[in-house]
């Protein structure tokens, strides 16, 4: 097998962006790779477009039914034969050199790597009107105690910074997000991949830390994700409602607490966010303009959703502490 990497393309919130995502991978990945699509309900038309697009590339389509993404990935993982695996959400677009930079960092000993993930301006407008802003490049897991209860939250330094404002040195992070990550396949096989629909990446970050495996941020590898989408198809809509079902969110928060002993500081915020996005998506499906759909979603959220608890409404950063103690380690160069 000449390929070193299997790229697994996974639906995040919708199906309709997968063709553009795949085009970016084919155009900008300058090394041999295998391509796997986890299929949670792509239309026959979309599957046909992907097959036509991927001619000449080793490609597999895996029918998964209606399951959570991490469960489907866990099921498929034993079949991956390449040394490295890259997870790419299907609303993410890779840029030139992204994979070369990841492989170069891996050649220096990094076993799990987070590329810089920039988000395109979308529903959450930025007053600066910049087309790209940082979503995650640095990441810390922090803890704060409120009324005797331990809460954790994910702190992302440089959140929404302009790309040119980001540090350009490789660095360790506490966790990655699922937009895109890269890892040795063998490392992934050692994990207890959690059956969660939210915060599964933080669960994995804690596991990796306990395994003494660092996650490295690689500034030379850059991907973009589309923070909002056009009018959803019926398939997009039904998948989003399944993906962000409040029962699954509650189960995931509870499972995380049972595994690690902490509640999430922004648990209610996440549930309100999911509700608002559902209302927005329904409005867009009904041909509401985006600004009107956003207004309706915010109004419904204010009218029908619980407000954030007062004790959790302030910024916890100044009172928090790191959950995972950073290790001062540098990857050792490995023989080619």
N, C-alpha and C positions, 0 to 999 in steps of 0.2 A: 504494500500500500504506500503510494507516494505522498498521500496527504498526511499532514501532522495535526490538522485541526478539523473537528466537526462543529459546524455552526448550526445551532438549533434555534429556529425561528418560532417564537411563541406568541400567540395573541395576548395582548395586554387588556385593552378595553374594547376592541372592535376587530373586524375582519378586513375592512375596506382599504386599509393602508398597506396591506402585505405586498402588493405588486411593486409599489414604489420603494418599500423597504428592501425587497429582494433585488431590485434594479441597482440600488446603491451598493449592496454587497457584491454583486457581480462586477460592477464597474470599479470598485475601490479596493478590492481585496487582491493584492498582488502576489499571493502564494497559493499553491494548490490546497483545496479544502473540500470537505464533504458538506452537503447541505441537507438538513432535516427539517421538515415542516410538521409541527404538531397541529393536527387538524381538529378543531373543536366545532366545526360546522361551516367551513368554507363552501361557497356555492360551487356548482359544477363549472360555471363560467370562470370563476377565480382560479380554480384548480387547473383548468385548461390553459389559462394565461400563464400560470406559474410553470407548467410543464413545457410550454413553448419557450418561455424565457430562459429556462435552465438547461436547455439542450447542450450537451457536451460537458456538463458538470455532474459528478456523482450526487444523485438526489433521491431522497426518500420521503414519502408522505405517510404519516402515521395517524390513522383514524383513532381519535381518543374518546369520542362521545362527549358527554357533558360532565366533565370533572374539573377540579381546580387545576391550574397550570402546574403547580409544584408536584401534585400527585401524578400527573401525566409524565412529567420529566423524570421523576423517581422511577417510574415503571420502565421508561425507555433507556435510562442510563446504563444498565448492564450490557446493552447492545452496542454501545459506542466503543470502537476499537482504536481510535486515534489517541495520541498522547495527550492532546489538549482538547478542551471543549469550550466553546463560546456560546453563551445564551444571548440572544438578541430579541427584544420585544419587537413585535411587528409594526409598531408606530415609531421605530427608531431608524435613523438613517446614518450610515457610517460614512466617514470621510477618507480621502486618500491617505494611505500609510497607516491606517488605524491598526491593522493586523501586524504589519511589520514591526511597529513600535511595541506591541504586546509580546511578540516573539523575542525581540531584542531584550526586553526586560526579563522574560522567562529565562533567557540564556545566561543572565546574571544571577539566577537563583530564585527569582520570585515564583511562587507556586500558585498564587491567586492574585488577580490584577483587576483594578477598576480603571476604566478609561475616563477621561473628563467627559461628563455628560452635560451638554448644553440644551436648554429648552428654547423652542421657538415661541415668540410672543403669541399668546392665545387668549383664553378666557380671562385669565388674571392679568389685566393690562398693566404695563409698567409705564409710569409717567415719563420715563426717559425715552420711550418709544424706540428702544433698541431691538433689532430683529432677533438677536441671540443673547441669552443670559445664562449664567452658570446655574445648573440644577444641583449637581453633586460632583465635587472633585476632592474635597476633604470631608471627613466624617468622624464624628465622635459620639459615643454612647455615654450619656450623662445621667446622673441620679439625683433626685431631690426628695426630701421627706416632708410630707404635708399631713398634719393632724395624725402623726404616728404611722402613716402609710408610705411605703417606699414606691416612688414612681420613677420610671425611666423615660427619657425622650431622646430622639435622634437630633443631634446638633450638627448642622452643616455649615462650617465656616465658609465664607465667600459666597453664600447663597445669594443668587441673583446678581452677582458681580458681573460686569462686562468681561468678555473673554480675555481682553488685554490686561485686566487687573489681577489675573490669577498667577500665583507663583509657578515657576517653571521647573522646580526641582522634584524628582521622585520622592515619595513620602509614604509612610504607612497610614492606614485608615482603620477605623474600628469595624466598619461594615461597608457593603456595597448595596446598591439598589438593583432591581432586576431589569432595568432598561437594557443594560449590557454588562456582562462580566465575563471574565476569562479565567480558566483554571486548569491545572493538571486534572485529567480525568480520574486518576487514581485518588487524588485528594477528595473529589466529589463523592467517590464511592465509599469513603470512610465516614461520611457525614450521615447523621440521622435527619434526612431532609424532612422538614416539618410539614404536616398536613394543615397548612394555614393559607388564608387568602390575604392576610395583611401582616406585615412585620416578620415574614418568614426570613427575609434577608438579615434582619438583626439577630434572629435566632441562630442563623448560620454563622454570623460574625462572632458571636459568643462561643460557639462550638470550635471555630477555627482558633480562637485565642487560647482556649483550653488545650488544643492540640499543639500549641506552640508554632502555629503557622501564621505568618504575617500576611495581611492583605496590603498590596502595594498600589498606590495611585500613580498612574503613568500619564504625565501631562502631554506627551507627544502623541498619544492615541486619543482621538476626539470623535464623539458621536453626537448626533442631534436627536432629540425626540420632539414630536409634535404635540404640544400641550393641549390642543383642542382639535376638533375635527368638523368636517362639514356635515350636512344632514346624514344621519345614520340610516343604514338599511334596516329592514326588520330583523335580519340575523344579527347585525351589530347590537341592536337594541336588546334583544333577548339575551345575548351573551353578557352584555354589561349588567343587566339586572341579576343574572346568575352570579357573575364574578364579584359583585359588590352587594350581595344579599346580606341584610343586617344580621340574620341568624348566623351566617358564616363568620361575619366580622366579630360578633360576640363570642362565638366558639373559639375563634383564633386568639382573641385577647385573653380568654380564660385559660386556654391551653398554654399560652406564654407565661401567665402568672404561675401556673402549676409547675412548669418546667424550670423557671428561673427565680420565682419569688417576688416579682415586681409587677405592678400595674403600669399601664401606659398613661402618661401625663395627658396626651392628646386623644384619648380614646373617644370621647364624645365628639371632638372636632372631626375625627375621621368618619364617624357615622353621619354627622351632619353634612360633611363634604360629599359623601356618597349619595345621600338623599338629594342634595342640590343638583348634582350631576345627572341623576336619574330624571329629575323634573326638566332640566335643560335639554336632555337628549329626547325626551318625549315631545317637548315643544319644537325642537328642530325637526323631528320626524314629521310633525304636523305642519311643516313649512313655515314656522315662525322665523323671522330674521334673528340672527345671533344675539343682537343687543336686546331685543325684546325677550327672547328666551332666557337670557341671563337675568333680566329684571324680574321675570316671573319666578325663576328658580330661587332668587334671593328672597323674594316676598314670601313664597311658600315655606322656605326654610325658617324665616323669622316667625311665621304664623303657626307652624305645625311641629317644629322641632324643639327639643329641650335646649335651653341656653347652656353654655358652658358653666360648670359650677364656679361660684365666685372665688372659692379658695384656689382654683386652678386657672384663673383668668389672667394672672400677671405673668410676666416674663420670668421663668425660673432660672435663667442662665447664671445670674450672679450668685445664687445660693446653691448651685449644683456642684457635683464633683464627678470626675471620670469614673465610669464603671470598670473599664478595662485599662489596666496600667500599661502605658506604652512601653515597648521594649526597644532599647537602643541597639538595634541590629541592622546590619547591612548585608544584603545577599552576597554570598561568595560567588565569584565567577565559576562557572561549570565548564568542563571540557565540551567542546562542540561534538 
